[in-house]
Amino acid sequence: MEGYLHLKNGEKYKGTFQTNAVNQTASGEIVFFTGMTGYQEVLTDPSYKDQIIVFTYPLIGNYGINNEDFESKKPHVAGVVVYEANKDAFHYQSQHSLLEYLEKWNIPLISHVDTRAIVKNIRQAGSMPAVLTIKETAQKEDFSLVKDKKVAKVSERDLQQYGSGDYHIVLVDFGKKESMVDCLLERGCKVTVVPYNTEFETIQNLAPNGILLSNGPGDPKELKEVLPTVEALIKHYPTLGICLGHQLSALALGAETSKLSFGHRGANHPVMDKKNQKVIMSSQNHSYVVVEESLKNTGCTARFYNLHDGSVEGLSHTEYPLQTVQFHPEANPGPSEGQYIFDEFIENVKANYGRVFAHA
């Protein structure tokens, strides 16, 4: 069926709906992902909650959907835009086609649109509200995005426990990817996942040896109520912050964040590690960054930098065993070069086992 992608700046793109979810108007912030593979992980990454995702690689869906690579229990995107969607799947692990999977969750997919032109538009005008519809014209109210706390929608509601390792890590779930839990389990940890708004005293009663602050969707400044807890956790336990967790750590210690024009989303972003004096390729998905000039007097120093735009990609602290990264070291999808971050975190946990920090 013929359909349209409308952008808030007035641009319109004609295409073909490939799923039956066409009788609804799907609205969301439009963003683009530059990876050649990994569409299953992208669709189920909670950080993409309520966004319309444009895949820049021209053929999406050719290896289908399997039961191994889900990053959460369901897809979180509002809609999908591709040049061509493969209706068949060719992979020994494939259980469903991409179209079957999106049909199941009533998510619209539009194909045969000029994704190159869309991406150029976003790069020039920035991310913006967009609409997928069968209507040739869009109404002004269609571009009104719901102002809600997306983290509350994607965070686990109940405590969950995994593994039985020597070191107990509490993962504060702002919209975690399952591969983060896997990376900790592979390193011999016991992992307890708690909801994003869990009080510090509740976490303290779990007797953790370390804290992981996860990724998640939306503006970190919408989570001001959790900053006192984040600050207390940093001051009491070895802490690793990833993506949103990185941004919240910076805010909790007095720094600032700002929004990028069109964000970083892809599996091929070069990042400089100043400590180790090496460049790694990283997987990324975020709209917001920590403002380097605001780190003064916070005790935080920038360790990682994005080599495309020079933005801060990770922090260390002069007093507390805090490390943060803006990119995804678990890297699903993407390269695995950043997984040493988890090794460093576990070494931090071991080195600070039982320690009471000076100003905790």
C-alpha positions in Angstrom: 0.0 0.0 0.0 1.2 3.5 -0.8 2.3 5.5 2.2 4.2 8.6 3.2 6.8 9.8 5.6 6.3 13.4 6.7 8.9 15.4 8.5 8.1 18.4 10.6 10.1 20.7 8.4 7.7 20.1 5.6 9.6 17.4 3.6 7.6 14.5 2.4 8.7 11.1 1.1 6.5 8.6 -0.8 7.0 4.9 -0.4 5.3 1.5 0.1 4.0 0.1 3.4 5.2 -3.4 3.9 3.3 -4.2 7.1 -0.4 -4.0 7.9 0.0 -1.4 10.6 -1.1 1.3 8.2 -4.4 2.4 9.5 -2.7 4.2 12.4 -0.6 7.3 12.3 2.8 6.5 13.7 4.6 9.5 15.2 8.1 9.8 16.7 11.4 11.5 16.5 13.2 10.5 13.3 16.8 9.3 13.6 19.1 7.2 11.4 21.3 4.2 12.1 24.4 3.7 9.9 25.3 0.0 10.6 25.2 -2.6 7.9 23.9 -5.3 10.2 22.2 -5.4 13.7 18.7 -4.4 12.8 17.3 -6.9 15.3 19.3 -5.5 18.2 18.4 -1.9 17.1 14.7 -2.7 17.1 14.8 -4.2 20.6 17.2 -1.6 22.1 15.1 0.3 24.7 17.1 3.5 23.9 15.1 3.8 20.6 11.8 4.0 22.5 9.2 5.8 20.4 11.6 6.8 17.6 11.2 6.3 13.9 14.4 4.7 12.7 15.9 5.1 9.2 18.3 2.3 8.2 20.9 3.7 5.9 22.1 0.3 4.6 19.9 -0.3 1.5 18.9 -3.9 2.2 17.5 -4.8 5.6 16.0 -8.1 6.7 18.0 -10.6 4.7 19.1 -12.7 7.6 15.8 -12.6 9.4 15.0 -12.5 13.1 16.4 -15.2 15.5 15.7 -16.0 19.2 19.3 -15.2 20.3 19.9 -11.6 19.6 17.0 -9.8 21.3 18.2 -6.9 23.5 14.8 -6.8 25.3 11.5 -8.6 25.3 9.9 -6.5 22.5 10.7 -3.9 19.9 10.6 -0.3 21.0 10.7 1.8 17.8 7.6 3.6 16.6 8.3 2.9 12.9 10.9 1.7 10.5 12.1 3.3 7.2 14.2 1.4 4.7 15.1 1.4 1.0 14.4 -2.3 0.6 13.0 -4.8 3.1 13.7 -8.5 2.3 10.6 -10.6 2.7 12.6 -13.8 2.9 15.3 -14.7 5.4 18.5 -16.7 4.7 20.2 -17.8 7.9 20.3 -21.0 9.8 19.2 -19.3 13.1 16.3 -17.4 11.5 12.9 -18.0 13.1 10.9 -15.2 11.5 11.3 -12.7 8.7 11.7 -9.0 9.6 8.2 -8.3 8.2 6.6 -11.1 10.3 8.2 -9.7 13.4 7.1 -6.2 12.9 3.6 -7.4 11.9 3.4 -9.2 15.3 4.1 -6.0 17.2 2.0 -3.8 14.9 4.9 -1.6 13.9 4.8 0.1 10.5 7.6 -0.3 8.0 7.8 1.8 4.8 10.2 0.9 2.0 11.2 2.2 -1.4 11.9 5.6 -0.1 15.1 7.6 -0.8 16.8 7.0 2.5 19.9 8.9 1.4 17.8 12.0 0.9 16.1 11.5 4.3 19.5 11.2 6.1 20.9 14.3 4.3 17.8 16.2 5.5 18.3 15.1 9.1 22.0 15.9 9.0 21.2 19.4 7.8 18.0 20.2 9.9 18.6 17.8 12.9 16.4 15.2 14.3 12.8 16.2 14.4 9.3 14.8 14.8 8.0 12.7 11.9 4.9 10.9 10.9 4.3 7.6 9.0 0.8 7.5 7.4 -1.2 6.6 4.3 -2.3 10.2 4.1 -0.7 12.5 1.5 -0.8 15.4 4.0 -0.1 15.5 7.7 -1.8 17.7 10.3 0.1 19.9 12.6 -1.1 18.0 15.6 0.5 14.8 14.2 3.9 16.1 14.9 3.2 16.7 18.6 5.3 14.1 20.4 4.1 12.8 23.8 6.0 14.4 26.6 6.5 11.4 29.0 9.2 9.7 30.9 10.3 7.0 28.5 12.6 5.4 31.0 9.6 4.5 33.2 8.1 2.6 30.2 11.2 0.5 29.5 12.7 -0.1 33.0 12.1 -3.4 34.7 9.4 -3.1 37.4 10.7 -5.8 39.7 14.0 -6.9 41.0 15.7 -9.7 38.9 18.7 -11.8 39.7 21.2 -13.6 37.4 24.2 -15.8 38.1 26.0 -16.6 41.3 29.5 -15.2 40.9 32.0 -13.9 43.5 31.2 -10.3 42.9 27.7 -8.8 43.2 26.9 -6.1 40.7 23.6 -4.1 40.9 22.5 -3.0 37.5 20.2 0.1 37.7 17.9 -0.3 34.8 17.2 2.8 32.8 16.5 0.8 29.7 19.2 -1.9 29.7 20.3 -4.1 26.9 20.4 -7.8 27.7 24.0 -8.0 26.5 25.1 -5.9 29.4 23.9 -8.6 31.8 25.6 -11.2 29.6 29.0 -9.3 29.7 28.9 -9.3 33.5 27.9 -12.9 33.8 30.7 -13.9 31.4 33.1 -12.2 33.9 31.9 -14.3 36.9 29.5 -11.8 38.5 26.2 -12.2 40.2 23.9 -9.6 38.8 20.8 -8.0 40.4 18.7 -5.7 38.1 16.7 -3.1 39.9 14.2 -0.5 38.6 15.5 2.9 37.6 13.9 4.7 40.6 15.1 2.3 43.3 16.2 4.1 46.5 19.8 4.2 47.6 19.0 2.4 50.9 17.3 -0.4 49.0 20.3 -0.9 46.8 22.6 -0.7 49.9 20.6 -3.5 51.5 21.5 -5.7 48.6 25.1 -5.5 49.6 26.6 -4.9 46.1 30.3 -4.8 45.3 29.7 -2.6 42.3 27.1 -0.6 40.3 26.3 -0.5 36.6 24.1 2.5 35.5 22.6 1.3 32.2 21.7 3.0 28.9 18.2 4.2 28.3 16.0 6.6 26.2 15.3 10.3 26.4 16.8 13.4 27.9 18.9 12.7 31.1 17.6 16.0 32.6 14.1 14.5 32.7 15.5 12.2 35.5 16.5 14.8 38.0 14.8 12.9 40.8 17.3 10.0 40.5 20.4 12.2 40.6 20.8 12.1 44.4 20.7 8.3 44.3 23.2 8.2 41.5 25.5 10.5 43.4 25.3 8.4 46.5 26.0 5.2 44.5 29.1 6.8 42.9 30.3 7.9 46.4 29.8 4.4 47.9 30.6 1.8 45.2 32.8 1.3 42.2 30.5 2.4 39.4 30.3 2.0 35.6 27.9 4.3 33.6 27.0 3.4 30.1 25.3 5.9 27.7 22.5 7.4 29.7 24.2 6.1 32.8 27.3 8.1 31.7 25.2 11.3 31.3 23.4 10.8 34.7 26.7 10.3 36.4 28.0 13.6 35.0 24.8 15.5 36.0 24.8 14.0 39.5 28.4 15.3 40.0 27.5 18.8 38.8 28.3 18.8 35.1 25.9 19.6 32.2 24.5 17.8 29.2 23.4 19.1 25.8 21.6 17.7 22.8 23.3 16.9 19.5 21.8 18.0 16.3 21.2 14.5 14.9 23.0 12.3 17.5 25.4 9.3 17.1 23.8 6.1 16.0 25.8 3.4 14.3 28.4 0.6 14.7 31.4 2.4 13.2 32.2 5.4 15.4 36.0 5.9 16.1 36.7 6.8 19.8 40.0 7.9 21.3 41.0 6.4 24.6 43.5 9.0 26.1 44.5 6.7 28.9 45.6 3.8 26.7 46.5 6.0 23.8 44.6 4.0 21.2 41.6 4.4 18.9 38.7 1.9 19.1 35.7 1.5 16.9 32.4 1.7 18.8 28.7 1.1 18.7 26.6 4.2 19.6 23.0 5.3 20.1 22.4 8.6 21.8 21.2 12.2 21.3 22.8 13.9 24.3 26.4 14.5 25.4 28.3 15.7 28.4 29.5 19.3 28.0 33.3 19.1 28.6 33.5 22.8 29.8 31.1 21.9 32.6 33.4 19.2 34.1 35.5 21.8 36.0 35.2 21.3 39.8 33.3 18.0 39.4 36.3 15.8 39.9 35.6 14.3 36.5 38.0 14.3 33.6 37.3 13.3 30.0 39.1 10.0 29.0 37.3 9.2 25.7 36.6 11.4 22.7 34.6 10.9 19.6 36.9 11.5 16.6 34.1 12.6 14.3 33.1 15.7 16.3 35.4 15.8 19.4 32.6 15.2 21.9 33.2 13.6 25.2 32.8 9.8 25.1 33.7 8.8 28.6 34.9 10.0 32.0 37.0 9.0 35.0 37.1 10.6 38.5 40.0 11.8 40.6 38.6 10.4 43.9 36.0 7.8 43.3 36.4 4.6 41.2 33.9 5.9 38.6 34.3 5.2 34.9 31.7 6.1 32.3 31.4 5.6 28.5 29.0 7.2 26.1 29.4 4.4 23.6 28.3 0.7 24.1 31.2 -1.5 25.2 28.8 -4.6 25.0 28.5 -3.6 21.3 25.5 -5.5 20.1 25.4 -4.7 17.2 28.9 -3.6 16.5 32.6 -4.2 17.1 33.8 -5.8 20.4 36.9 -3.6 20.8 35.4 -1.7 23.8 34.7 -4.8 25.9 37.8 -4.2 27.9 35.8 -1.5 29.7 34.0 -4.4 31.5 37.4 -5.9 32.4 38.5 -2.6 33.9 35.3 -2.3 35.8 35.7 -5.7 37.4 39.3 -4.9 38.3 37.9 -1.7 39.9 35.4 -3.8 41.9 38.2 -6.1 43.1 40.6 -3.3 44.0 38.0 -1.5 46.1 36.4 -4.6 47.7 35.2 -3.5 51.2 36.6 0.0 50.9 34.9 2.9 52.5 35.4 6.1 50.5 36.7 9.3 52.1 33.6 11.4 51.6 30.9 8.8 51.4 
